[in-house]
Amino acid sequence: MERANESSLMSFILLGFSDNPRLESALFVLVLFFYILTLVGNFAIIIISYVDPLLHTPMYFFLSNLSLLDLCFTTSLAPQTLVNLRGPEKTITYGGWVVQLYISLALGSTECILLAVMALDRYIAVCKPLHYVAIMNPQLCQQLASLSWLSGLSNSLIHATFTLQLPLCGNHRLNHFICEVPALLKLACVDTTVNELVLFVVSILFLLIPPALILISYGFISQAVLRIKSAEARHKAFSTCSSHLTVVIIFYGTIIYMYLQPGNSYAQDQGKFISLFYTMVTPTLNPIIYTLRNKDMKVALKTLLSKKLC
């Protein structure tokens, strides 16, 4: 109880990139730029998917969930990052530290599951087209989306709570710009072998199994697409699936490299840049990839803009 009271009065120093002020200034502009793009791009996808009746399909339902997820994820991190990059003040309160850890971990875990659900949707659409509407009914779509969000929330409640039990013994200087588990483990003044094991197990559940299932589903999808006789239909299927697959590779590639490397090889500066990429840049790339490579989304966007201009 005494330690909890002390913790509530603590504040943490997020060192970030403070050893290079010029780099901080450049990163401030970049983070602000990508944050604005994330807000505009993901809000656009949500609005277009809602107002266009032709996009009221399971694929765009899950895409809207992904956009909402990216909006919340980036917003939970970007404002604090901008404050830290802007001036000499690098502190974050203990309450803010805890909230950021729980929210970012929950949303990041949710995206791992949601991308797998989206792959399942594409598998059924391509491999079982005649039964697609019956299988991917609105009730199932809502259940799968809820499963994704609840899985991420459960992981956050368990994993973040377990991490917060570690005694820090006065170590309040976090060599990072966000509250991330690998960096937090380095603050502990006790043996963190058990925590690192838990982190490894959780990483397997959320970072290895979902992409493995995605790759398997795309193996079947590729076989089904190659059997399609119509060149136009084959091109549309490849275009739709390649957008999702591109997002999967970018997201899982960076986060797997971050969380599944051995603890003793975790380079702070390298880890910070990787974290910066998947927390600030990846949420911006998702709407760009889906709008530029998706004919239906481009048509819906042009229609909406033409109505606004008229």
N, C-alpha and C positions, 0 to 999 in steps of 0.2 A: 504494500500500500504506500509506503514511504517512497519507494522508487517511482511509483506511478505519479505521485504528487510532484516529485522532482522533474519527471519527464514532461509534465504539463507546463512547466515553466521554462523549458529549454527552447532554444532556437538553434537551427542548423545553418551552417555556412556552406553554400553550394559553390565550390571553387570554380567549377566549369572551365572556362578558358581564360581566367583572370591573369594568367602568367603572360598573356599576349594581348594587350589592349587593342592593337590594330586589328587583330583577328576578330576580337569581340565586336568591334564596330561593323566589320563586314558581315559577320554572322547575324548581327541584329537586323540588318537590312534584308538578308536572305530569309531569315525566319519570319519576319513580318510579311515579306512578299509571298512566301509559300503559305503562310497562315491565311492571308486574304484570298489566295487562289483556292485553298481548301474550302473556305466558307462559301465562296461564290460557286465553285464547281459542284460541291456536294448538295448545296441548297437547290441548285438548278436541277440536278438529277431527281431529287425528292419531289420538287414541284412539278416537273414534267411528267414523272411517273404517276403523279396523282391526278393531274388535270386531263391527260390524254387517255381516253377510254381504250385505245388500241394497245396501251402499255399496261393494262390491268391484267397482267399475267404473272404466274409464279416467278419467272425470271426477274422481272422488274420489281416485284415485291421484295425479293431477297436483295436485289441491288439497292433498293431504297433503304433497307435495313443496314446494308454495308455503308452507305453514305451517311446515315444517321450515326452509325458507330464511329466512323472517321471524324465526323464533326465533334462528337463528344470527346473522343480520344485526344485529338489535337488541342481542343479547348481546355482540357484538363492540364495540359503541359505548356502550351505556347505562351500564355500571358505571364506566367512566372518566369519562364525562360527569357522573355523580352525584358522584364524588369531587371533580371540579373545581368543581362548583356548590356543594358543601357547605362548603368552607373556603378559606383563603387559598392553599393549596398547589395550583398550577396546572400542575405539571410532569408530563411523561411521558418515560420513558427513550427513548433512540434505538431500542432493540430493540422496545419497545412501540409506538413510532411506526411502525416498519417493518411490524410484524405487523398493526397496525390498518389500515394502508394496503392491504396485500395482501389481507386477508380481506374488508374492506368493499367493495373494488373488485371482487373476485371474486364475492361474493354479489349485489351490485347488478347486475352484468353478467348473472349467471345469471338473475335475475328478469326482465330484459328479454327474454331468449330464451324463458323458461318461459311467460310470458304469451302469447307468440305461439303456442307449442305448444298451450296450452289453447284458443286461438281455433281452431286447426286441428281439435282434437278436437270442438269445438262445431259447426264447419262440417260435418264428416263425419256427426255425429249427426243434424243437422237436414236436411242436403241429400242424404245418402245413407243413410237409416235402415236399409234392407234389407241393406246391406253393412257396416254399422257394426261389428258384432261381428267379422266376418272381417278387416276392415281394421285396426281398433284392437285387435289381439290383444296379450296381455301382453308378448310379445317386442318388438313395435314400441314399446309404451308405455315399456318400460325403456330402449330405445335412444334415444327422443326425450328422456326425462328425463336420461339420461347425456350426450347431446349438449348439453343446456342447461347442465349443471354443468361440463362440460369446456370449453365456449365461454367461460364466465365465468372459469374458472381460467386459460385461455390468455391472455385479455385482461389479467387482473391481472398475470400473470408478465411479459408484454411491456411493458405500459403503466407499471406501478409501477416496474419495474426501470429503464425509460428515464427516469422522473421522478427517481428516486433518484440518477442520475448527475449531476444539476445541483449545482454548487458553491454553498454557502450563505454562505461567507465570514463565518461567525460570526453569521449571522442566525438566532437560535433562538427568536424570539418570533412565534408563529403566531397571527394575529388570527382565531381560529376556536375551536370547541370540539371538533372532530374533525380527523383528518388527511385532508383532502380535496384532490384534485389542483389545482383552480383556486386555492385559498388557498396551497398549497405553491409554486406557480409564482411567487407574489409574493415569496417568500423568496429566490429565486435572485438572484445578483449578476451574472449574465450575460444575454445576449439569449435570451429564451425563445420566439422566433418559431417555431422548429421544433417545440418541445414543444406550443405552442398549436395548431399545424397538426395534429400527431398526435392531440391531444385532440379536435379538430374532426372528423377522419376517423373516429376511434373512436366518437365521439358519433353520427355518421351511421349507422355500422354497427349500433350497439346501440340508438339512441334514435329514429331516423327510419325505417329499413327495417322493423323489427318492427311498430311501430304502423301503418305503411302497409299491411302485409300483413294486420294485424288488421282494419283498416277495410274492406279489400277483401273479406275473408271474411265480415264482418258485412253487407256489401252483399248478397252471395249469400244469407246466412242470412235477412235480412229478406224477400227475395223469396220464399224457400221457406216461411217462416212464414205469410206473407199468403195463400199458396195452400192452407194447411191448413183444411179445412172445419170440423173440430171446434173449438168455441170453447174447450173445456177444454184440449185439446192445444195449441192456439195460445197460450193464456195460460201454460201450463207452459213452453213453449219460450221465450217472451219473458222469463219470470221467471228462468229458468236463465241465459240469455244476458245479460240486463241486469245480473246480479250481476257477471259477469266483466267486462263492458264498463265498469261503474262503477269497478271496481278499476283497470282499464287507464287510464281518464281521470285518476283521482287520481294514480296512480304516474307515468305518462309526463308529465302536465301539469306537475307540480312539478319533476321531474328534467330535462326538456327546457328549461324556463325557466332552470334552474340552469347547465346545461352548454353550451347553445348560444347564449347571449348573448355579444356581443363582449367581449373581455377588458378593454377600457378602460371598459366600463360596469358591470363587476362591483362592485356596492356591497357592502361587507363586512357591514354590519349586516343588510341585506336578505337577502344570501346565507346568513347564519347562521340566520335564522328559517326560510327555505325548507328548508335542510338539516335543521333541527330537526323540521320537519313530515314530510318523507319518510323520515327515519330513525327517528323515535320514534312519530309518529301513524299514518302509513300502515300499518305492520305490525299496529296495533291495529284499524284499520278493516276489514282484509281478513276476519278471522273474523266480525266483526259483520255485515258485508254478506252474506257467504255463509250465515250461519245464519238471519238475519232474513228473507232473501229466498228461501230455499231450503226448500221444504216437506219434502223427504226428510230433510234435515239436522235440521230442527226435530222431526220425528217420531222420528228416531233418538236425538236428545238427550233428549226426554221419556221414551222407552222406557228408556234407560240410567239416567236419574235415578230413575225409578219402581222399577227393579230394585234400585238402591242403597238406596233408602228402605225397601223391603220386606225 
